[in-house]
Amino acid sequence: MRAGTESRHTAPPPQAGLGAAPAPAPRHDPRVDPPTKRDRRRLLGWLALLTLTPICIGVVLWAAIGLNGNYPTVAPPVPRGWQSVAGVYASFSVPHSWSLQQFMSDAAGDVYYAGASGGAGESVTEADVPPSPHAALPQIVGTFLGGHYRVLSVKGFHLAGAALSWHYQFLLDDGKKGLGTMAWVKTTESEVWLVALPSSATTERVLSTLTVAS
């Protein structure tokens, strides 16, 4: 090597199969790329979940109502062509053509049935003190009535097993009228609401079947 000069070495280019890193595979984007088997399985899983969700809600509701352990239950009167809606602390009956509305029912004590001639919902909550018929009504009343309403009338009446009970008439924003019964049962410390829509002979009969455990 001559003075004043530098030694320069050029590294040979990497050869395939001798430790060269493989190029990363292109990332799959399901929004633009053709669907893969994994995409199809994922879609089928979501469809199954959407299909089974109402069934699961119904099973939970059935378990809460039918397998209620030591909670008192009571059988309501069932007119011909009607069906019993059994519940914890309170039950009622509706026309046989009415069916359970799962997304307005839950395992916490709310149940709603509806058909071509109307609908009715029952709500049972804990109440260790007597309620006032002129106090603000629970939110579930508006839910069962389907929107805003105002109270047209409140009248007290006797309901077997209840320490206090009232009959309500409601007016909705669309001009329709609804009905309701609220009962307080001292022995079970429960407040029971049965709300029906529209106001008719059928829904009046539904309210008349309300039966509370005492």
SVG drawing of the C-alpha trace seen along z (x, -y; Angstrom):
<svg xmlns="http://www.w3.org/2000/svg" viewBox="-115 -16 119 39">
<polyline fill="none" stroke="black" stroke-width="0.4" points="0.0,0.0 1.4,-3.3 1.8,-6.2 -1.0,-8.7 -3.6,-6.3 -6.5,-4.5 -7.6,-1.0 -11.2,-0.8 -13.2,2.4 -16.7,2.8 -19.0,5.3 -20.5,7.8 -24.2,7.6 -26.3,10.1 -27.1,13.3 -30.5,15.0 -30.6,17.8 -27.6,16.6 -29.2,14.7 -31.1,12.1 -34.4,11.0 -37.5,12.0 -39.7,9.2 -42.8,8.7 -46.1,10.1 -48.6,7.5 -51.2,6.8 -54.7,8.0 -57.3,5.2 -60.8,6.7 -62.2,3.4 -60.6,3.6 -59.1,7.1 -61.1,10.2 -62.5,12.0 -60.5,14.8 -61.7,17.8 -61.0,16.0 -63.2,13.1 -66.0,15.4 -65.8,17.2 -65.8,13.8 -68.9,12.7 -70.7,16.0 -69.8,15.5 -71.4,12.0 -74.5,13.3 -74.9,16.1 -74.5,13.6 -77.2,11.3 -79.5,14.3 -79.0,15.8 -79.2,12.5 -83.0,12.3 -83.1,16.0 -80.6,15.5 -82.7,12.6 -85.8,14.8 -84.0,17.6 -82.7,15.2 -86.2,13.8 -87.7,17.2 -85.2,18.3 -85.8,15.2 -89.6,15.7 -89.9,19.5 -86.9,20.4 -87.4,17.8 -86.5,19.9 -88.3,18.7 -89.9,15.6 -93.7,15.6 -95.6,16.0 -99.4,16.0 -101.6,17.2 -103.8,14.6 -107.3,15.3 -107.0,16.4 -110.0,15.7 -110.7,18.1 -108.4,17.5 -105.9,15.7 -102.5,16.6 -101.0,16.1 -97.9,13.9 -96.4,15.3 -94.0,13.1 -92.4,12.6 -94.7,10.9 -97.3,10.1 -98.9,11.7 -101.5,10.8 -103.1,12.2 -103.1,11.0 -104.8,12.3 -103.2,15.4 -102.2,13.6 -100.0,11.2 -96.3,12.1 -93.4,11.2 -91.5,8.2 -88.0,9.2 -86.3,5.8 -88.7,4.2 -88.4,6.9 -85.6,7.9 -84.7,10.1 -85.0,7.2 -88.8,7.3 -90.0,5.7 -92.1,7.6 -94.0,6.4 -96.4,8.2 -98.1,6.8 -100.2,7.8 -102.5,6.3 -105.0,5.0 -102.5,3.4 -99.8,4.0 -99.2,4.1 -96.1,4.0 -95.6,4.9 -92.8,3.5 -92.1,4.6 -89.7,2.7 -88.8,2.7 -90.7,0.1 -90.7,0.3 -92.7,-2.9 -96.2,-3.7 -95.9,-5.6 -98.0,-8.7 -100.4,-8.6 -99.5,-12.2 -95.7,-11.9 -93.5,-11.7 -94.1,-8.5 -91.2,-6.1 -89.5,-6.2 -90.8,-2.8 -94.3,-4.2 -93.2,-6.4 -91.3,-3.5 -94.4,-1.3 -96.5,-4.1 -94.0,-4.8 -93.2,-8.4 -94.4,-11.6 -97.7,-11.6 -99.7,-13.4 -101.9,-12.0 -105.6,-12.6 -107.0,-11.0 -106.1,-9.0 -108.7,-7.0 -108.2,-4.7 -109.7,-1.2 -109.4,2.1 -107.0,4.7 -106.9,7.9 -103.5,8.3 -102.5,4.7 -102.4,2.2 -102.9,-0.7 -103.8,-0.7 -104.8,-3.3 -106.1,-3.4 -104.6,-5.8 -105.6,-7.3 -103.0,-8.8 -103.0,-11.1 -100.2,-10.7 -98.8,-13.4 -100.4,-11.7 -103.8,-11.9 -104.1,-8.3 -105.0,-7.3 -103.4,-4.7 -104.3,-3.0 -102.3,-2.0 -102.6,-0.4 -100.2,-1.0 -100.3,1.2 -98.3,1.2 -98.0,4.5 -96.9,4.0 -96.1,7.7 -93.6,8.0 -92.6,4.4 -93.1,4.0 -94.5,1.5 -96.3,2.9 -97.1,1.1 -99.2,2.5 -99.5,0.1 -101.5,0.8 -102.1,-0.9 -104.4,-2.0 -107.4,-2.6 -109.9,0.1 -112.1,2.8 -109.3,5.3 -106.7,3.4 -109.1,2.6 -109.6,6.4 -105.8,6.9 -105.6,4.5 -108.4,6.3 -106.4,9.6 -103.5,8.1 -102.9,10.3 -100.3,9.6 -98.7,12.0 -99.2,11.1"/>
</svg>
